[in-house]
Amino acid sequence: MDFASPLLELVKGLWGLASKPLGYICNPKDIVEALKKETRDLEAMNEDAKERVEREEREGGVRRTNQVENWLCKVQEFEGGVDQVLEEARECDRIKCFSRCLPQNCWSSYKLGKRVDRLLNEARELQGKKREFSDFTSPLPRPPVPAMPMDETVGLDISLKKVWEWLMDEKQKGMIGLYGIGGVGKSTLMKMINNELRRANHGFDIVIWVVVSKQVNEDSFRDTIRKGLNITNESWEGWSQDERVSNMSEKLTKKKFVLLIDDVWKRLDLSQIGVPRASLENGSKVVFTTRSKQVCRQMGANETEVSCLKPEEALTLFEKNIGKSLENCDVDVQCLAKDIAKECKGLPLALITVGRAMAGREHPHEWHYALTTLRNKPHQLSGMEEVYHILEFSYNSLNDSIVKLCFLYCCLFPEDYLINSHDLIELWIGEGLLGDTDDVYNMREMGEYILGNLKMACLLESETVVDFGLKSVKIKMHDVIRDMATWIARDNGKNENKLLVIENEEDMSTKGISKWGEAEKVSLWGKWILNINQAPLACSQLRILIVRDTQVSVLPGGFFNSMTCLTVLDLSDNENIKSFPQGICNLVTLRYLNLSSTCIIGLPMEIRNLTRLRWLLLDHMMEHILIPTGAITSLPLNVFSSWGLSLENEEEVVEELGRMQGLTDLSIMVNKSSSALKIFQSFQRCIRRVHIENCEGLTHIPISHSLKGSGNFSHLEVLNFVDCRMLVKMEINQGIGQAPNCYCFPSLVEVIVFDCGFLDMSWLVHAPKLQRLGVHKCDSMEKIIEDGIAREELAASGLFSRLKSLHITNLPNLRSICDHALLFPQGVEFWIDRCPGLRKLPLDSNGMRGSFSIDAEKGWWEEFEWDPAARVTFEWLGVGNKEEMTYGEAARKMKDDAAIYYWARMEFLASGEE
């Protein structure tokens, strides 16, 4: 027994040594299956680790640890080795011998099994190491970003958040421009971005700040960047200009950088400087500030406007700069402080400057004086001239004397006034600022271009207003910008009387009138001006006089006697002026005369003395006006407008206008058939707006249309027919049954037809730019566009392709707008009222992908068919609740609520809007 026990242990030992190699040979499938299982587990761990690492890296500010990176590489190598071994195992399994129990080559199987066993141990070891990881990523070292000293900010947090999200989003475009008026806080926002980059783990390799200013110094720009790249002075000095650009560009290309460029005034060619254009591929970003929206577009950047502060934010910033809480101040001081902050209109630069000027002021009289000065002579308040000098850079950057003069013209309008762009441009043209040319239409386009420049430079702003349901865009100046412009117009405050804007009766005193002797431009504006009791004694320098929208009824005798250089006179919107001021006829230098919206009932024969008069505007007069025969015949008029009023001796005036060779812009309302026919026969070259009303004998209007375009109404924009019950057709000699080769009305944008005998309006195929169409109370009209025009020809004509609104009301026999579906533009508005026979619109629910809206009575909606799944917004007009739903749901809602409400509006959303 003693002998057997050691022998048994020896046999067990030998079997243990032999069993594993025998297992490689006899049972290879078990060990291969074990390897497959462990490999699957390892692959799952690997995928989890990679997903986590990549997610954390995408979030920014971190990178994978060396330990994790090494493990991922080993797993990748391991998986490659496993694939090869498993393929050999499958091949070995196919060629088994000895009753398919033993492999054909025992030695090869042994070696293969040994490799499988080694890989199995390696898989388990790799799994164990992964479980030991506590962190998969570590914070990236922050690049050295110098701190930018700055005061506490107000109202910029939302803008900062927006820019920061853009910086961190690698899918976003590589350049963003922060634009806004001077002093609005663009540089402050840039400093906030810089300091945020200094604090955060953002994932960028390098952050560089460059200040450009108005005169770009490319050498200085490059020098700033090369210092950020740690390029030594010795290397830099030894390179040529091309070598500097090349080396700097190469180094930046290898880095993920942020370039912060402050105060850009014109387009920068970054590649010429040596900055590779930031791209989505390398994740680099460029942020710059500018006062010009155009610079953003020229550089292909995303645009973000930095706006003025809201009232509550403005008061907070103002309070911070006076050095104490307003709650601790006198009650009167609190009220005055709020008014002063309000005068700054949210401009941080002005709020800070005025706030510091008022620091330490305790007495209400001091605050009242500051408020009065800020309203009347703001440049005299401490620090404000410095503000104007800063803002003046925007004015000086215009680089065009004409644009500068046009900008300063805006000072003639009152504070907070919404300026009609057409009025402003007409004043520019009237004075001759845009050149002494007879081409008024070209000058209007030039005026629009100049307005675009001023808006791009953030010196003017646009505001959309709605009048009687029609949208229009008006222009306004920020109050501080207006104060700066007034200061410039007054020779930087040295000549206070050079420009006078009068809005109250007090300034019409003897003392106030005496200032006119030094004035070049005077504007009296507003209902607070009741009387002008005395004439100025000497106005030899006065070139522009605007007396608009006042309560003045009579101008004193001799009022115009000393105005020997006056070129522009605007007396419009003075409803109390009933007689023509005779002194006007002595203003022989006058170029522009606007008497619109007054009660003047006649012009004197002496008006023929105005031998330089180019503009005569008589729009919307309160009474019929008489123009004596021969009074205007000899005037060199370019523009005559009697829009919205009837002329007493209409036929004679039309005859005289027809003989004026220089007339290029005519707007007129006529009541005689002969006048209407003459307009369409003889005024093709100059008619811009025509209103034909109550012409009883007018049955048709023949138009001789030239296929070459020479006889077309190339400038006609507005065409109205009102109360012409016998007028049944417009006869255009090319015919209506085909698409026009050359349009008869290429510029027509608005057509109104009211209570006329038209059977249809197929002549509109000659108006490809039509935007607004109104057809009302035409009992005979069955179709707006007749049947005789083929679908292809309609499409070729561009009919209604630019239409913004179509209003049709009280058309009892109307059955169709057009029998073919038309291509309407995005956002077109339909208004339908009392058209019982109209059951559908020329729209195709399958082809209509743009948004449009319909306002109609509930009875009409019951017949209208549309895709029930289409998304719409629905509201009962006058109720105020707008809901989004499907058209099918809206149709059911109308049936349910029909007993309560009458008129519904639905906006059909474009695909992707819902």
Secondary structure, DSSP 8 states (H G I E B T S, - for coil): -TTHHHHHHHHHHHHHHHHHHHHHHH-HHHHHHHHHHHHHHHHHHHHHHHHHHHHHHHHSSEEE-HHHHHHHHHHHHHHHHHHHHHHHHHHHHHTEETTTTEES-HHHHHHHHHHHHHHHHHHHHHHHHHHT-S-SEEE---------------S-HHHHHHHHHHHH-TTS-SEEEEE-STTSSHHHHHHHHHHHHHHS----SEEEEEE--SS--HHHHHHHHHHHTT--HHHHHHS-HHHHHHHHHHHHHTS-EEEEEEEE-S---HHHHT-----TTT--EEEEEES-HHHHHHTT-EEEE-----HHHHHHHHHHHHTS-GGGS-HHHHHHHHHHHHHTTT-HHHHHHHHHHTTT--SHHHHHHHHHHHHH-GGGSTTHHHHHHHHHHHHHTT--HHHHHHHHHGGGS-TT--EEHHHHHHHHHHHTTT-S-S-HHHHHHHHHHHHHHHHHTTSSEEEEEEETTEEEEEEE--HHHHHHHHHHHTTTTT-TTSEEEE-SGGGGSHHHHHGGGG-SEEEEESTT-----S--S--TT--EEEEES-------TTTTTT-TT--EEE-TT-TT--S--GGGGG-TT--EEE-TTS---B--GGGGG-TT--EEE-TT-SS-BB--TTSSTTS--SEEEETTS-BTTHHHHHHHHHT-TT--EEEEEE--HHHHHHHHHH-TTTEEEEEEE--TT--EEEE---TTSTTS-TT--EEEEES-TT--EEEETT-SSS--SS-S-TT--EEEEES---S--GGGGG-TT--EEEEES-TT-SBSS-TTS-HHHHHHHTTTTT--EEEEES-TT--BS-SS-----TTEEEEEES-TT----S--TTT--S-EEEEEEHHHHTT----TT-EEEEEETTT---EEEEHHHHHHHHHHHTTT--EEEEEE--TTT-
